[in-house]
Amino acid sequence: MSAVANNSAAHPVPEFPGGINVRWETQRRIVWNVREHTSEERELVYEISWIAELGLWRSFLRSQRKVKS
């Protein structure tokens, strides 16, 4: 499956208290399912964290699931 963003809306989650620089964002995107040869809406959850040593934010996909209609 390959992710192709047609329409995405970020739903930010409130940041953690106490100086922890990690948060999660949920995005709903239309992606192409190669196995089924169809477009489908998926919910993607990204972890976003600050790397102080490098002075930058990193983001990586933590989970994904098909959105049920």
Buried (B, 14 or more C-beta within 10 A) or exposed (E): EEEEEEEEEEEEEEEEEEEEEEBBBBBBBBBBEEEEEEEBBBBBBBBBBEEEEEEEEEEEEEEBEEEEE
